[in-house]
Amino acid sequence: MYIHIFLFRWKPDATADDCSRATHAIEGFRGEIPGLLEVAVGPNVAVNHGGYGFGGYLKFANAAACAAYADHPLHVALLEWLLPLIEAVELDLNPSKFEGTP
């Protein structure tokens, strides 16, 4: 299992329609991207979200599936219009490799 987590801070010129479009695009990855097992996306409801008001996670079968997702046409198409509208933070987790803190 491999988990890709993302948070977006919307830039001032982003609209509610942009948020809705991103949500639908990311949810549309289900069943279309090989090795993608789960999709969750929506508003960040944490009290201290630091302006990153939107986020989600994608759970993949393994790291190779996540790496292939980066170049998948659906992901590339999303990034083409989305990147100018956001500041993003990403985190990839490989829970099966966790051995504790140093």
Beta strands, then each sheet from edge to edge (+ up, - down):
strand 1: 2-10
strand 2: 36-43
strand 3: 54-60
strand 4: 86-93
sheet 1: 2+ 3- 1+ 4-
end
